[in-house]
Amino acid sequence: MAKKSSTQPDFEAALAELEKIVEKMESGGQTLEESLKSFQRGIELTRACQQGLKDAEQRVEKLVSKNGELTTEPLRDKDE
């Protein structure tokens, strides 16, 4: 998993900040310049959330049946 930089919060923090940005933008009280900065930060947070989901997906284990018993095994990339 990639290391998080100081500008890249964890998934939950990024999502919470993104929600606040959306609320602020929807209120219509920002100047054009403030809206553009908020939009840019929102894109950064969206990418951080997408990466967090991708990282989580790669750690998911799938459930398989072997000889009538349920077991787990790591989810493999398509390239493997």
C-alpha positions in Angstrom: 0.0 0.0 0.0 1.2 3.5 -0.8 2.3 5.7 2.1 0.0 8.5 2.9 1.4 12.0 2.6 0.4 14.8 4.9 -2.0 16.1 2.3 -3.6 12.6 1.8 -5.7 11.7 4.8 -7.1 8.2 5.5 -10.3 7.1 3.8 -12.7 8.2 6.6 -11.1 11.6 7.1 -11.0 12.2 3.3 -14.7 11.3 3.0 -15.7 13.5 5.9 -13.7 16.5 4.5 -15.2 15.9 1.1 -18.8 15.9 2.6 -18.0 19.3 4.3 -16.7 20.7 1.0 -19.9 19.6 -0.8 -22.1 21.1 1.8 -20.2 24.4 1.6 -20.3 24.5 -2.1 -24.0 23.7 -2.2 -24.7 26.6 0.2 -23.6 29.0 -2.5 -21.9 31.3 -0.1 -18.4 31.0 -1.7 -16.7 33.3 -4.1 -15.7 31.9 -7.5 -12.1 31.6 -6.3 -13.1 29.8 -3.1 -15.3 27.5 -5.1 -12.5 26.6 -7.5 -10.2 25.9 -4.5 -12.8 23.8 -2.9 -13.4 21.9 -6.2 -9.7 21.2 -6.6 -9.5 19.9 -3.0 -12.5 17.8 -3.6 -10.9 16.2 -6.6 -7.8 15.4 -4.5 -10.0 13.9 -1.8 -12.0 11.9 -4.3 -8.8 10.4 -5.6 -7.6 9.6 -2.1 -10.9 7.9 -1.4 -10.7 5.9 -4.7 -7.2 4.8 -3.8 -8.3 3.8 -0.3 -11.1 1.7 -1.8 -8.7 0.1 -4.3 -6.3 -0.8 -1.5 -9.1 -2.3 0.6 -10.3 -4.3 -2.4 -6.9 -5.8 -2.9 -7.0 -7.0 0.8 -10.4 -8.6 0.5 -10.5 -12.3 0.8 -12.9 -14.3 -1.2 -14.9 -17.2 0.2 -14.4 -20.5 -1.6 -15.7 -24.0 -1.2 -13.2 -26.8 -1.1 -14.2 -30.4 -0.4 -17.6 -29.1 1.0 -15.9 -26.8 3.5 -15.8 -23.0 3.3 -12.4 -21.5 3.4 -10.9 -18.1 2.6 -8.0 -17.3 0.2 -6.5 -14.0 -0.8 -8.1 -12.2 -3.7 -5.6 -12.3 -6.6 -5.0 -9.6 -9.1 -6.0 -10.4 -12.7 -2.3 -10.2 -13.6 -1.2 -13.0 -11.3 
